[in-house]
Amino acid sequence: MKNAPFRVASFVLLLGGSAALFAQTPRPPAPTAPAPGQPAAPEQGLTGSVTDDKGDIIRIAIPAMPTQQVTETPAGSTELLGEKIAEVIANDLKGSGLFAPQGPAGLARPTMAEVTAPAYPRWAGIGTESLVQGFVRSAGGDAQITVGCYLYDVALKQELIRQGYVVAPRDWRRAAHRCADAVYSRLTGESPFFDSRIAYIAETGPKDKRVKRLAIMDSDGANHRFITNGQSLALTPRWSPDYKSIAYVSYIGRTVRIYLYNVDQGKQRVLYETNNAVFAPRWSPDGRTLLFSMATGGNTDIYKIGVNGGSATRLTDSPGIDVGGSFSPDGKQIVFESDRSGGQQIYVMNADGSNQHRISFGNGRFATPEWSPRGDLIAFTRIAGNFRIGTMTPDGSGVNLLTNGWQDEAPTWSPNGRVLQFFRTTPGAKGDSSIWQVDLTGVNERRIPTPVDGSDPSWGPLLP
């Protein structure tokens, strides 16, 4: 089903008798990627502009949003939506690890007049540093809803952002995510990531007869949808850069196919078919090429193929197993794993397969590398007794392990390159798998809810 239109309001809305012009807050430019072979610049402090002088995470209040007139929509009344939207905003900000949200539970809902004229003394009295307020408005029925989003600095008594979103009632969560994105960007100086989706593999059944289906959901686990029916084995999904398609591998008996599934149309086509083992399709930044790994004659190499089909070009040709290519954001390099040195390690090569060289030299084995969308880091799985998620710079320096689970693997980057999702498997014969999230400090970790076991997450870019 095609996505419903979503737009930022750029018109005048009457609020409490005064005209309020909503304008989208500009997003900060993405940092420049380091030159090939050069170390990345030192990391900027993740909490620099959202902490006080003592280094404490900022306290931000998000009360339920009022409505000028309670009207019913297919998603619930505007009064109920005001509560739900505030809850999503609070959960988004809390999940980033940079905020300590207050509310909406336990906070009084402001009046419509207070939306543009906050009761600053009241908020300062409970230790609030920043305040998110807004409103919900609808003509009722199937009419679109308008969600206002305001951010205030309580100490300075200053408005920081003012935005409005006009959406179909069923898309109210998108308005909440967009408001959270605006707040996050304004207070951190970073690009946002909440209004995005995850593709992953939904797993059910016993280990020896595992059913694996392709599924998608919002970045926080909501709006879940199964894509495939489980009659074939689905593996290693990845979103296209334009968000229109998901590439994944399907096994039916001895037949292996790479499918491109069009999310809007609900249709898919075969890009590549073989009887050889194939896995890990990965998009180029321009969306014109896919990398994948294929085993032939006892050797596994990395290939590339155009998204319109045709013959595949082999990029690696060393004895052993070469797996998991991931393009750098500029499309000039590819990071991959190989056991050509005797154990799984991370290598980098040019996009045409030239200049293949190893970059990981730490203890243990290194696998599943994924280049950050910022270009500054490469995420990986480190295997040394247990499986841990970590990052390194593109030259292999600055190794930083972020998790310490029994089996954490397959990291995927948020659109802003500041958060990773991965899947965690528990010990034992059953070995449940679930999707988790961690930020680059390694401190803020949380589980993403899924209706069944989950593995192989793929975080897409921001929704258009």
Buried (B, 14 or more C-beta within 10 A) or exposed (E): EEEEEBEBBEEEBEBBEEEBEBEBBEBBEBBEBBEBEEBBEEBEEBBEBBBEEEEEBBBBBBBBBBBBEBBBBEBBBBBBBBBBBBBBBBBBBBBBBBBBBBBBEEBEBBEBEBBBEBBBEBBBEEEBBBBBBBBBBBEBEEEBBBBBBBBBBBEEEEBBBBBBBBBBBBBBBBBBBBBBBBBBBBBBEBBBBBBBBBBBBBBEEEEEEBBBBBBBBBBBBBEBEBBBEBEBBBBBBBBBBEBBBBBBBBBEEEEBBBBBBEBEEEEBEEBBEBEEBBBBBBBBBEBEBBBBBBBEEEBBBBBBBBBEEEEBEEBBEBEBBBBBBBBBBEEEBBBBBBBBEEEBBBBBBBBEBEEBEBBBEBEBBBBBBBBBBBBBBBBBBBBEEBBBBBBBBBBBEBBBBBBEBBBBBBBBBBBBBBBBBBBBBEEEEEEEBBBBBBBBBBEBBBEBEBEBBBBBBBBBBBBE
